[in-house]
Amino acid sequence: MTVAESAQAGRGNSNDHVRRHNLSVILGLVHRARGLSRAQLTRQTGLNRSTVAALVAELVERELVVESEPDSSNQVGRPSPIVRPSPAVVGIAINPEIDAVTVGVVGLGGTVLKRVRHATGHPPSVEEAVQISAAVIAGMRPELDASYRTVGVGVAVPGLVRVEDGLVRLAPHLRWEDEPLAAMLAEATGLPVLAANDAHLGTMAESTFGAGRGLTDLIYLNGGASGIGGGIISGGNSLGGVAGYAGELGHTLVNSVGVRCHCGAIGCLETEARREHLLQVVGLTDADADDLETAILASTEPAVLAEVHRQLRFLAIALRNAINTLNPQLIVLGGFLGTLYAAAPGVLDDLLAEQPLKASRESVRVTRAELGRDLLIIGAGELAFQPLIADPAGFVPPTRE
């Protein structure tokens, strides 16, 4: 190869890299906004109109986005076509919990299309969770193959997950330790599988489609059947740590004379703020999140309000430490923590108005998660879509007979 030919090849490789990068940017923007006009894409990317048009055309050809004409009423001049995520591209979302395995189908744009909850009544083993998930997906296969293109599987795990290979290092409430969950699911389903901590994925979902939209610094804290997990967005980036284990705010020390946690420490937040204590005080043996919230909000029993206040006091201690350390704009509470916040309006706000450093607390507000029961399914779906959005050019369009 001559020097000139080598230089031309280098320019070709560079141009291809830029094109692939720009395709990723465009698809990511459309996915997160659930639809943008070409004019908006031009403004947000800084690319010229003809480049945006060519990139959108390629994504349309790959059947990753669709274009439609906007409502032209009250507009001056020629309206710009609206680019939306393709409704035919989906990811599979899986969430194993201590009493069930939930499998969902999520479309680009974070739309939950289907959800199947398979109750187990006990913490499933990793083998059982894989078998249940594979069976549910197999049952969905006829519809998926006929109407959709499935890009992969994302798993939201209530525990520590090594991000590089989906190895579950520790999910104590499920009694899993060093389990190759992602590899087992990939073998059982024939689909690419990624796994991550459930709270991290909940944080991703809320920051993309929920209460944290447009914010660069937030803390998400979720209370569920398996305890309390957290996730952090700092400077617009997910804070995962060197191996993806950061954000375990449920293991913040809140009571130095408390009980021993399963992690081995004394007085962790999730030993003091617990879903099972709330179930007991309202007289339930089990309930989903909606039923538990209904029971708590409807109760007039002093013991119920006292337990809500007790748990909020310990939650305030954990959040005080997080506010002083991370200086967030927003704290998002999900699961039963959101229920506690709703059951005693103003209590947590009053505690956080007094405890953290004044300069840090002035800029933070607290709110409930917006995505409700869809939260972890959307978060796991985001994980399934990551490889596609990172490189849409690697996504082969379907062949036509």
N, C-alpha and C positions, 0 to 999 in steps of 0.2 A: 504494500500500500504506500502510495506517495505521501509526502508531507501534506500536500493540498487535500488528498483524499482523507487522510487521518483527521485533519482539521475540520473537514466537512462532516465526517462521522461524529466528531466530538460535538459540533453544533447541533447535529440531529439528535444526539442523545440528550443534550441540554434542553432542546426545544420539547422533546417528549417528556422530560422530567417536569418542565414548567406546565405543560398541558395537563399532566396527571395531577399535579398539585392544584391547579386551578379548578379542575373537575371536582376534586375533593372539597375545595372551599365552597363552590357553588352548591353541591349536594348537601353539605353540612348546613349551610344557611337556610336552604329550602326545608330541610328536615326539621331544624329547630324552630323555625317560624311557622311551619305547616303551610307555607305558601307565601311567595313574594313575587312582585312584578319584575319584569326584566329591568325596568328603570331603577327599581330599588336595588336589585343585584348589581347594577352598574355603579350606583352610588356607594354601596357598602364594600365592594371589592376594589374600586378604583380602576377597574379594567374598562376599556372602551366598549361601546355598544356592539360593534361587530364581533369582538372577541367573546362577549357574553352570549350573543346570539349563537355563535358557533358551538360554545360549550354546552349551552342548553339543548341545542339540536342533537349533540352527541348523547347527552343524558336521556333525551326523548327516544333516540334510536335504541339505546340500551334498555329502554323501558323502566327507567328508574324515576323519571318524573313525567308529568303530563302538563300540557299547556291548555289554557282556556281563556276566552275573552272575558275581560272584567265588565262589571256593570258600568256602562258609559254615561249613566245619568249624573248630572252635576259635575261633569268633567269638561275641561276645555282642551281642544286638540285631540289628536289620535291617542286612545288609551293604550297602555302597554300590556301585553299578554301576561297572565298570571301563571307562574310556575309552581306546581304543587307536587308533593311526593306521590309516587305511583301507589295506588291502592292495592296493587297486586304483589308488592314486595313485602314479605313478612319475616319476622324472627320468632323463634319459640322461646318462651320465658318459663323458667322453673324456679319454684321456691319451696324447698323442704323445710318443714317446721316440726315442732315436737308432737303434733297431733294430726298432721296432714301433709300431703304433697300437692301443691297447686301448679298446674301447667296452663300457660296462656299463649295466645297468638297475638302478636303486636305488629301493627303496620308501621311503615315509615311515617314519621310525624308523631310517634308516640301514641297511636290510637289502639286501645285494647279491643280486639275483635272477638275474642273468645276466652273463656276461663273455665277450667275444670278443676274442682277441688276434690281430691280423693282422701277422705278421712282415714286415719290409721288408728286413732285412739291410744297411740303410744309413740314414743320417739322411734321413727323407722331407722333400721340399719342402713348403711350406705348401699348395700346390695338391694335392699327392699326399695329404697328411694329410686334407684336406677331402674329397677324392674317396673315400678309403677309409672315412672316418667316415660319409659320406652313403650309401655302398653298404651298409655293415653295418646302419645304421639302416633303410634301405629293406627289407633282408631280414628285419628284425624287425617291420616294420610290421603284417603280418597279425595276429600275436599281440598286439602292442601295442593295435591298434585293437579287437580282439575282447575282450580281457580287462582292459585298463588304460586310465587316462587319463594322458597324458604332459603334464607341466606345462612342460617346457623342457629345455635342455641346459646342463651345466656342463663346462668344460674346464680340466684341470690342466696347465699349461704349464711346462716346465723353463726358465724365463727370466723376464725383467722384463715384466710386463703392466700396461698402463694400465687401472685398474679402471673408469673411467667409460665406456669403449667397447670394451674387450677388444682393443685394439691391442697386439700383441706388439712392444715396443720393441727387445728383444734376447733371443734364445735362442741363445747362441753355439754350443752343441753341435749344435743343429739347423741352424745357419747361417741363422737367420731374423732379419731386422731390419726394424722398422716394417711389420709385416704385419698387415692388418686381419682377423685370424683369426675373431673373433666374427661380424663382418658377413658374411664369406664362408660360414661354416657356416650362419648363419641363412638366407641365400639358397638354399643347397644343400639344406637340410632342411625349410624352411618352419616351423621352430620357433624360439622365442626362445632366444638363446644368451648366456651370460655366461662370461667367461674370467678366470683369475687364476693367480698363481704356484702351482706345485704344492706347495711346502713350506708356504705359507700355508694351503692347503687341507688338507694333512696335519695341520697344527697344529689347525685347526678340528675335524677328525675325531677326533683323539686327545683333545682337550679336551672333546668332547661325548660320545663313546661309548667312549673308550679309557682309557689310563693317567692322563689328566689330569682325569677327571670330578670335578667339585666343587671344583677348585682355581682360584685367581684369578691366579696368577703362575707361568708355566712357559715353558720354551724347548724347542722341538722342532727337532731337527737330523736331516736325512735324507741318507744316502749312496746314490747311484744311478748308473746308467750315464752320466748327464749331469753328474755332479759332486755337490756338496754344497750343499743349500739349507736355510734355516732359517725358523722362524716364532716369534713371540713373543706370549704372552698376558700383559698387564700390567694389574693391577687389575681383572681380569675382562674386559678388552677386547682385541681383536686389535690389535696395534701394526703399522699398515701404512705410516705416514708420509704425506706430503702427496699422493703419487701412487700409493701402494701398493707401493713398492719396498723397504720396510724389511725387515730380517731376513736380509740376504745374508751370513750368518756364514761361508759357504764362502770368502769373500774377506777374512777376517781374516788379518793378517800373523802367520805363525808361524815363518818362517825367513828372516832378513834376507840370507842368502847362498844362498837357494834359486833355483829356476828361474823364468823369466817365465811368468806366467799368461796365459790368453787375454784377460783383462780389461786387460792391460798392466802390472800390478803384479808385483813380485817376491815370491815366497815365500808365496803364499796357501795357506790350509789345503787347498783342493782340488787343489793341485799336489803336496802331500805325502801326503795320505790319499786314495788312489785305488783304485777297484774293479779297474781293469785290472792294477795291481801285484799285487793279491791273486790274480787269475786266473792271472797269470804264475807266481807262486811255487808254486801248487798244480798247475801244468801243464795248465791249461784255456785254450782259446781263447775260449770263450763259455759262459755258464751263466746260468740264472735265479737269483734271490736264494736260493731254497731249496737248489738244487744247490750253489751256491758255499758256503753256510753248512755244508752237510753235508761238503763236501770239507775245509774249514778245520778244523772241529771233529774230524774223524776223523784228521787228519794228525798224525804224530809227528815230522815233519822239523824239525830245528832252524831251517832257513831260513824256514819258515812262521811259527813262533813269533816269530822275530826280526823279521819284517816286521810282524806284528801289534803287537808292542811298539813298533816304530818309529812306526807310524801312531798308536797310542794316545798317545804322547808329544806329538806335534804336536796331536792333538785336545785334549789337556789344556791346552795353551797357549791355544787358542781359547776353551775353556770357562772357563778362569781369567778371561779378559778379560770374557766375558759375565756371569759370576757377580758380578764386582766392579762391573760397570756396571748390571746389571738386578736383582740380588738376588732370584732366583727361588726358588720352593718346590721345583720339580722340573725336571729335564732329561730329556727323552725322546729316545732314540736309535732311529732307524729305518733300514731298508735295511742296507747292509754295515757301517754304524757300530754297529748293534745286534749284528751278528755279531762285530765286533772286541771289543765289551764282553763277549760271552758266551765268546769264545775264550780270554780271559786274565782270569778272575774276580779282582777285587780290584786289578788294576794301575791302572786309571783312578781308582778310588776312592782308592787310596793317593796318586796324584799330586794329586788335587783336595783331599786332606786337608792338603797342604803348601803349595800354590801360591796360592790366592786369599786375600784378607783373611779373618782368622779369624772376624770377626763375620758376614761374608757366607756363608762356607762351612758354618757351623754349622747353617744352616736349610735347606740344599739336599740333595736326594738325586737319584741317577741311576737310571733304569730304561729298559727296552726298550719300544718301541712295542708295543701289544697287538693292533692291528688287522691286522698282517701285510700280506699282499699285497692285502687289501681297502682299505688305507688311502687311497690316492689316488682310488680309485673312490668310496668313501664321501665323501671330501672334495669331489670334483667334484659328486657328487649333492647335497651341502649347498648348493653354489652354485646349482644348478638350482632348489632348493626355496626359496631366499631370498625371491623376490617373492611366492610363495604364502603363506608364513608371515607376511610383513610385512602382507599384506592378504587374508585368506581371503574377506572379503566381496566381493572383486573376482573370485573364482573362480566361474564360472557352473556351477551343477549341471547334470548331463546331462538332456536331454529324454527323455521316455518316450513311446513310440508307443502 
